[in-house]
Amino acid sequence: MEDKKYLKLNDLNSYRIALDLSNYVWKIVVQWDNFAKHTVGQQFVRAVDSISANIAEGFARYFKKDKILFYRYSFGSMKESLDWNEKAKVRGLLKDNEYQHILNELQCLPQELNHLISFTNEKLKK
């Protein structure tokens, strides 16, 4: 008898990228002064954390439309994170290499999220 392999959350490349990125941003923001943390920092961390959180929530949903809705929320959080990354750069809160790493990871996510949505559309019936 053949064992079925079930997809796990950690098997999703989009989730792993987003989770690693959220931890990377956290480690940077916790070092900022209080004003920067309470203005830009909290919003930046929430936006980046929301990417992987929405992927996780969508993954746990039963119906295809629900899954895809949360994956699209994740896409919106990714766009918001791009905005906060730009603001943090302009305001001198990020080093050039930090800004670039965050930007590179965020630019990978649209393709990964679109792949996840397509995969979900193809594989699930309802």
Backbone as a printed PyTorch tensor [residue, N CA C, xyz], in Angstrom:
tensor([[[  0.8460,  -1.1830,   0.0000],
         [  0.0000,   0.0000,   0.0000],
         [  0.8910,   1.2460,   0.0000]],

        [[  0.5740,   2.1790,  -0.8420],
         [  1.3710,   3.4010,  -0.9990],
         [  0.9290,   4.4650,  -0.0020]],

        [[  1.9000,   5.0840,   0.6740],
         [  1.5960,   6.1770,   1.5980],
         [  1.4160,   7.4610,   0.8160]],

        [[  0.3450,   8.1880,   1.1330],
         [  0.1300,   9.4840,   0.5140],
         [  0.9750,  10.5190,   1.2360]],

        [[  1.6100,  11.3740,   0.4640],
         [  2.3690,  12.4740,   1.0650],
         [  1.4760,  13.7070,   1.0330]],

        [[  1.2390,  14.2500,   2.2070],
         [  0.4150,  15.4330,   2.3090],
         [  1.3070,  16.6690,   2.3840]],

        [[  0.8670,  17.6950,   1.7120],
         [  1.5770,  18.9650,   1.7190],
         [  1.4900,  19.5820,   3.1110]],

        [[  2.6090,  20.0680,   3.5980],
         [  2.6640,  20.7290,   4.8990],
         [  2.9690,  22.2100,   4.6780]],

        [[  2.6110,  23.0150,   5.6580],
         [  2.8330,  24.4570,   5.5650],
         [  4.2930,  24.7720,   5.2600]],

        [[  5.2080,  24.1130,   5.9370],
         [  6.6310,  24.3720,   5.7120],
         [  7.1330,  23.9170,   4.3480]],

        [[  6.3090,  23.1810,   3.6110],
         [  6.6650,  22.7980,   2.2440],
         [  6.4720,  23.9550,   1.2650]],

        [[  5.7250,  24.9710,   1.6880],
         [  5.4310,  26.1010,   0.8060],
         [  6.5980,  27.0810,   0.8020]],

        [[  7.1830,  27.2750,  -0.3630],
         [  8.3090,  28.1960,  -0.4920],
         [  7.9020,  29.6180,  -0.0960]],

        [[  6.7100,  30.0230,  -0.4810],
         [  6.2350,  31.3710,  -0.1400],
         [  6.1820,  31.5540,   1.3740]],

        [[  5.7430,  30.5390,   2.0840],
         [  5.6700,  30.6240,   3.5440],
         [  7.0680,  30.7120,   4.1560]],

        [[  7.9810,  29.8820,   3.7010],
         [  9.3390,  29.8940,   4.2630],
         [ 10.0310,  31.2270,   4.0200]],

        [[  9.8970,  31.7860,   2.8120],
         [ 10.4910,  33.0900,   2.5030],
         [  9.9050,  34.1580,   3.4210]],

        [[  8.5710,  34.1830,   3.5370],
         [  7.8970,  35.2030,   4.3370],
         [  8.2440,  35.0680,   5.8200]],

        [[  8.3020,  33.8480,   6.3290],
         [  8.6290,  33.6400,   7.7410],
         [ 10.0600,  34.0820,   8.0400]],

        [[ 10.9940,  33.6810,   7.1880],
         [ 12.3920,  34.0930,   7.3860],
         [ 12.5250,  35.6150,   7.3160]],

        [[ 11.8170,  36.2160,   6.3740],
         [ 11.8760,  37.6700,   6.2260],
         [ 11.3060,  38.3720,   7.4610]],

        [[ 10.2200,  37.8640,   7.9970],
         [  9.6310,  38.5110,   9.1750],
         [ 10.5870,  38.4540,  10.3610]],

        [[ 11.2840,  37.3580,  10.5230],
         [ 12.2730,  37.2600,  11.6110],
         [ 13.4670,  38.1710,  11.3640]],

        [[ 13.8690,  38.3300,  10.1190],
         [ 14.9640,  39.2290,   9.7550],
         [ 14.6020,  40.6790,  10.0900]],

        [[ 13.3990,  41.0950,   9.6900],
         [ 12.9460,  42.4630,   9.9560],
         [ 12.8260,  42.6930,  11.4650]],

        [[ 12.3050,  41.7220,  12.1820],
         [ 12.1760,  41.8400,  13.6420],
         [ 13.5280,  42.1340,  14.2840]],

        [[ 14.5460,  41.3630,  13.9060],
         [ 15.8810,  41.5240,  14.5020],
         [ 16.4550,  42.9180,  14.2540]],

        [[ 16.0920,  43.5220,  13.1540],
         [ 16.5510,  44.8800,  12.8470],
         [ 15.7720,  45.9050,  13.6670]],

        [[ 14.4540,  45.8000,  13.6450],
         [ 13.5870,  46.8060,  14.2640],
         [ 13.7670,  46.8630,  15.7840]],

        [[ 14.0030,  45.7350,  16.4340],
         [ 14.1390,  45.7640,  17.9000],
         [ 15.3590,  46.5700,  18.3460]],

        [[ 16.2560,  46.8620,  17.4320],
         [ 17.4520,  47.6420,  17.7580],
         [ 17.2560,  49.1520,  17.5610]],

        [[ 16.1520,  49.5550,  16.9660],
         [ 15.9050,  50.9620,  16.7120],
         [ 15.5730,  51.6950,  18.0160]],

        [[ 15.7130,  53.0310,  17.9950],
         [ 15.3110,  53.8150,  19.1580],
         [ 13.7830,  53.7810,  19.2950]],

        [[ 13.2950,  54.2110,  20.4500],
         [ 11.8620,  54.0900,  20.7520],
         [ 10.9580,  54.8090,  19.7580]],

        [[ 11.3340,  55.9990,  19.3450],
         [ 10.4870,  56.7320,  18.4010],
         [ 10.3530,  55.9570,  17.0870]],

        [[ 11.4640,  55.5000,  16.5430],
         [ 11.4360,  54.7450,  15.2830],
         [ 10.6590,  53.4420,  15.4340]],

        [[ 10.8540,  52.7630,  16.5590],
         [ 10.1290,  51.5090,  16.8120],
         [  8.6310,  51.7220,  16.8590]],

        [[  8.1980,  52.8020,  17.5410],
         [  6.7670,  53.0070,  17.7560],
         [  6.0610,  53.6490,  16.5740]],

        [[  6.7920,  54.1750,  15.6340],
         [  6.1670,  54.7650,  14.4480],
         [  6.3100,  53.8130,  13.2680]],

        [[  7.4500,  53.7550,  12.6790],
         [  7.6870,  52.9040,  11.5040],
         [  7.8100,  51.4290,  11.8910]],

        [[  8.5380,  51.1550,  12.9460],
         [  8.8710,  49.7790,  13.3070],
         [  7.6810,  48.8710,  13.5360]],

        [[  6.7420,  49.3250,  14.3460],
         [  5.5750,  48.4800,  14.6300],
         [  4.7770,  48.1740,  13.3690]],

        [[  4.5910,  49.1780,  12.5370],
         [  3.8380,  48.9740,  11.2970],
         [  4.5790,  48.0420,  10.3350]],

        [[  5.8900,  48.2260,  10.2460],
         [  6.7210,  47.4050,   9.3620],
         [  6.6630,  45.9420,   9.8070]],

        [[  6.8590,  45.7050,  11.0970],
         [  6.8320,  44.3350,  11.6190],
         [  5.4590,  43.7110,  11.4250]],

        [[  4.4050,  44.4540,  11.7000],
         [  3.0480,  43.9130,  11.5210],
         [  2.7880,  43.5370,  10.0650]],

        [[  3.2030,  44.3980,   9.1470],
         [  2.9780,  44.1270,   7.7240],
         [  3.7400,  42.8810,   7.2840]],

        [[  5.0100,  42.7960,   7.6640],
         [  5.8260,  41.6460,   7.2490],
         [  5.3370,  40.3750,   7.9370]],

        [[  4.9980,  40.4520,   9.2100],
         [  4.4630,  39.2780,   9.9170],
         [  3.1700,  38.7870,   9.2800]],

        [[  2.3840,  39.7110,   8.7750],
         [  1.0910,  39.3790,   8.1940],
         [  1.2220,  38.5600,   6.9070]],

        [[  2.3340,  38.6680,   6.2260],
         [  2.5150,  37.8950,   4.9860],
         [  2.4620,  36.4070,   5.3050]],

        [[  3.3450,  35.9490,   6.1860],
         [  3.3790,  34.5170,   6.5090],
         [  2.1310,  34.0960,   7.2930]],

        [[  1.6060,  34.9830,   8.1460],
         [  0.4170,  34.6430,   8.9320],
         [ -0.7910,  34.3800,   8.0280]],

        [[ -0.9500,  35.1920,   6.9870],
         [ -2.0740,  34.9800,   6.0670],
         [ -1.8820,  33.7360,   5.2070]],

        [[ -0.6500,  33.4300,   4.8500],
         [ -0.3940,  32.1770,   4.1300],
         [ -0.7760,  31.0020,   5.0270]],

        [[ -0.3610,  31.0580,   6.2870],
         [ -0.6780,  29.9850,   7.2360],
         [ -2.1890,  29.8520,   7.4270]],

        [[ -2.8650,  30.9810,   7.5930],
         [ -4.3090,  30.9120,   7.7940],
         [ -5.0150,  30.3740,   6.5550]],

        [[ -4.5930,  30.8240,   5.3870],
         [ -5.1870,  30.3060,   4.1590],
         [ -4.9360,  28.8240,   3.9880]],

        [[ -3.7500,  28.3880,   4.3200],
         [ -3.3900,  26.9760,   4.2070],
         [ -4.2960,  26.1060,   5.0790]],

        [[ -4.7120,  26.6430,   6.2200],
         [ -5.5380,  25.8870,   7.1620],
         [ -7.0220,  25.8910,   6.7920]],

        [[ -7.4180,  26.7120,   5.8430],
         [ -8.8280,  26.7770,   5.4400],
         [ -9.1930,  25.5620,   4.5940]],

        [[-10.4680,  25.2210,   4.6170],
         [-10.9390,  24.0330,   3.9060],
         [-11.3070,  24.3300,   2.4530]],

        [[-12.0060,  25.4130,   2.2330],
         [-12.4950,  25.6980,   0.8880],
         [-11.4910,  26.4890,   0.0710]],

        [[-11.4480,  26.1740,  -1.2020],
         [-10.5080,  26.8110,  -2.1280],
         [-10.6360,  28.3310,  -2.1250]],

        [[-11.8410,  28.8500,  -2.1800],
         [-12.0350,  30.3060,  -2.2080],
         [-11.4980,  30.9590,  -0.9430]],

        [[-11.6800,  30.3130,   0.1950],
         [-11.1510,  30.8410,   1.4540],
         [ -9.6240,  30.8570,   1.4350]],

        [[ -9.0410,  29.7770,   0.9750],
         [ -7.5750,  29.6880,   0.8950],
         [ -7.0260,  30.8310,   0.0420]],

        [[ -7.5860,  30.9770,  -1.1360],
         [ -7.1070,  31.9810,  -2.0860],
         [ -7.3070,  33.3930,  -1.5430]],

        [[ -8.4130,  33.6270,  -0.8470],
         [ -8.6540,  34.9380,  -0.2570],
         [ -7.5250,  35.3140,   0.7060]],

        [[ -7.1130,  34.3910,   1.5540],
         [ -6.0340,  34.6820,   2.4950],
         [ -4.6870,  34.8220,   1.7860]],

        [[ -4.4760,  34.0660,   0.7210],
         [ -3.2360,  34.2270,  -0.0490],
         [ -3.2110,  35.6120,  -0.6950]],

        [[ -4.3650,  36.1190,  -1.0790],
         [ -4.4320,  37.4810,  -1.6410],
         [ -4.2240,  38.5370,  -0.5610]],

        [[ -4.7170,  38.2910,   0.6310],
         [ -4.4190,  39.1910,   1.7530],
         [ -2.9070,  39.2610,   1.9640]],

        [[ -2.2720,  38.1200,   1.8440],
         [ -0.8190,  38.0500,   1.9980],
         [ -0.1250,  38.9200,   0.9510]],

        [[ -0.6640,  38.9130,  -0.2480],
         [ -0.1230,  39.7440,  -1.3280],
         [ -0.2280,  41.2260,  -0.9520]],

        [[ -1.3570,  41.6210,  -0.3700],
         [ -1.5290,  43.0060,   0.0700],
         [ -0.5400,  43.3780,   1.1600]],

        [[ -0.2990,  42.4760,   2.0910],
         [  0.6840,  42.7210,   3.1520],
         [  2.0910,  42.8390,   2.5820]],

        [[  2.3650,  42.0820,   1.5490],
         [  3.6720,  42.1710,   0.8900],
         [  3.8540,  43.5570,   0.2750]],

        [[  2.8250,  44.0740,  -0.3640],
         [  2.8950,  45.4150,  -0.9550],
         [  3.0570,  46.4800,   0.1390]],

        [[  2.3540,  46.3120,   1.2520],
         [  2.4960,  47.2440,   2.3680],
         [  3.9270,  47.1950,   2.9120]],

        [[  4.4940,  46.0160,   2.9850],
         [  5.8680,  45.8630,   3.4790],
         [  6.8690,  46.5680,   2.5700]],

        [[  6.6170,  46.5400,   1.2660],
         [  7.4710,  47.2810,   0.3280],
         [  7.4600,  48.7680,   0.6660]],

        [[  6.2900,  49.2880,   0.9910],
         [  6.1550,  50.6950,   1.3490],
         [  6.9430,  51.0180,   2.6180]],

        [[  6.8000,  50.1800,   3.6490],
         [  7.5190,  50.4240,   4.9020],
         [  9.0270,  50.2760,   4.7150]],

        [[  9.4340,  49.3840,   3.8490],
         [ 10.8710,  49.2230,   3.5630],
         [ 11.4300,  50.5040,   2.9470]],

        [[ 10.6840,  51.0930,   2.0250],
         [ 11.1080,  52.3540,   1.4020],
         [ 11.1800,  53.4820,   2.4330]],

        [[ 10.1570,  53.5710,   3.2710],
         [ 10.1460,  54.6220,   4.2880],
         [ 11.3180,  54.4650,   5.2510]],

        [[ 11.5810,  53.2260,   5.6650],
         [ 12.6900,  52.9770,   6.5920],
         [ 14.0230,  53.3430,   5.9530]],

        [[ 14.1530,  53.1110,   4.6560],
         [ 15.3940,  53.4730,   3.9540],
         [ 15.5500,  54.9950,   3.8990]],

        [[ 14.5160,  55.6800,   3.4550],
         [ 14.5540,  57.1350,   3.2980],
         [ 14.8090,  57.8190,   4.6420]],

        [[ 14.2970,  57.2540,   5.7050],
         [ 14.4390,  57.8530,   7.0410],
         [ 15.7160,  57.4190,   7.7590]],

        [[ 16.5700,  56.7030,   7.0370],
         [ 17.8660,  56.3280,   7.5770],
         [ 17.8270,  55.2570,   8.6540]],

        [[ 16.7940,  54.4310,   8.6440],
         [ 16.6510,  53.3940,   9.6640],
         [ 17.2690,  52.0600,   9.2470]],

        [[ 17.4780,  51.8810,   7.9550],
         [ 18.0490,  50.6380,   7.4410],
         [ 19.3950,  50.8940,   6.7910]],

        [[ 20.3110,  49.9650,   6.9820],
         [ 21.5720,  49.9850,   6.2280],
         [ 21.2510,  49.5640,   4.7990]],

        [[ 22.1040,  49.9470,   3.8630],
         [ 21.8600,  49.6180,   2.4510],
         [ 21.6970,  48.1210,   2.2310]],

        [[ 22.5490,  47.3130,   2.8830],
         [ 22.4610,  45.8630,   2.6830],
         [ 21.1780,  45.2850,   3.2880]],

        [[ 20.6990,  45.8480,   4.3880],
         [ 19.4410,  45.4000,   4.9950],
         [ 18.2680,  45.7370,   4.0800]],

        [[ 18.2560,  46.9730,   3.6010],
         [ 17.2000,  47.4070,   2.6860],
         [ 17.1580,  46.5030,   1.4530]],

        [[ 18.3210,  46.2450,   0.8760],
         [ 18.3860,  45.4600,  -0.3490],
         [ 17.9460,  44.0170,  -0.1250]],

        [[ 18.3550,  43.4390,   0.9950],
         [ 17.9400,  42.0600,   1.3010],
         [ 16.4180,  41.9770,   1.4430]],

        [[ 15.8420,  42.9080,   2.1810],
         [ 14.3880,  42.9150,   2.3640],
         [ 13.6930,  43.1040,   1.0140]],

        [[ 14.1810,  44.0400,   0.2250],
         [ 13.5980,  44.2980,  -1.0950],
         [ 13.6630,  43.0560,  -1.9780]],

        [[ 14.8080,  42.3980,  -2.0090],
         [ 14.9660,  41.1910,  -2.8320],
         [ 13.9830,  40.0980,  -2.4270]],

        [[ 13.8440,  39.8950,  -1.1200],
         [ 12.9180,  38.8650,  -0.6460],
         [ 11.4720,  39.2330,  -0.9750]],

        [[ 11.1200,  40.4970,  -0.7810],
         [  9.7560,  40.9340,  -1.0930],
         [  9.4630,  40.8190,  -2.5860]],

        [[ 10.4670,  41.0370,  -3.4150],
         [ 10.2640,  40.9400,  -4.8640],
         [ 10.1250,  39.4950,  -5.3410]],

        [[ 10.5630,  38.5400,  -4.5480],
         [ 10.3750,  37.1140,  -4.8730],
         [  8.9450,  36.6550,  -4.5930]],

        [[  8.3120,  37.3010,  -3.6470],
         [  7.0230,  36.8130,  -3.1530],
         [  5.8620,  36.8790,  -4.1460]],

        [[  5.7360,  37.8870,  -5.0000],
         [  4.5840,  37.8700,  -5.9140],
         [  4.5360,  36.6030,  -6.7740]],

        [[  5.6650,  36.1980,  -7.3040],
         [  5.7070,  34.9820,  -8.1190],
         [  5.3530,  33.7520,  -7.2790]],

        [[  5.9000,  33.7040,  -6.0660],
         [  5.6190,  32.5720,  -5.1780],
         [  4.1380,  32.5290,  -4.7920]],

        [[  3.5700,  33.6730,  -4.4730],
         [  2.1560,  33.7120,  -4.0960],
         [  1.2540,  33.3840,  -5.2790]],

        [[  1.5890,  33.8850,  -6.4540],
         [  0.8020,  33.5470,  -7.6440],
         [  0.8810,  32.0560,  -7.9510]],

        [[  2.0570,  31.4760,  -7.7400],
         [  2.2080,  30.0300,  -7.9290],
         [  1.3280,  29.2720,  -6.9290]],

        [[  1.3090,  29.7180,  -5.6840],
         [  0.4870,  29.0870,  -4.6540],
         [ -0.9960,  29.1850,  -5.0070]],

        [[ -1.4300,  30.3270,  -5.4790],
         [ -2.8320,  30.5060,  -5.8810],
         [ -3.1690,  29.5990,  -7.0610]],

        [[ -2.3000,  29.5510,  -8.0570],
         [ -2.5280,  28.6810,  -9.2230],
         [ -2.5840,  27.2110,  -8.8200]],

        [[ -1.6380,  26.8050,  -7.9810],
         [ -1.5940,  25.4260,  -7.4920],
         [ -2.8920,  25.0790,  -6.7610]],

        [[ -3.3530,  25.9830,  -5.9070],
         [ -4.5910,  25.7570,  -5.1550],
         [ -5.7770,  25.6620,  -6.1000]],

        [[ -5.8300,  26.5240,  -7.0950],
         [ -6.9020,  26.4940,  -8.0800],
         [ -6.9460,  25.1850,  -8.8520]],

        [[ -5.7770,  24.6740,  -9.2120],
         [ -5.6860,  23.4480, -10.0000],
         [ -6.0020,  22.1940,  -9.1820]],

        [[ -5.5180,  22.1520,  -7.9520],
         [ -5.5750,  20.9060,  -7.1700],
         [ -6.8580,  20.7100,  -6.3670]],

        [[ -7.5140,  21.7940,  -5.9970],
         [ -8.7180,  21.6500,  -5.1600],
         [ -9.9780,  21.7980,  -5.9970]],

        [[-10.9820,  21.0010,  -5.6550],
         [-12.2200,  21.0350,  -6.3920],
         [-13.2010,  22.0600,  -5.8470]],

        [[-13.2130,  22.2440,  -4.5230],
         [-14.1820,  23.1960,  -3.9630],
         [-13.5300,  24.1580,  -3.0200]]])
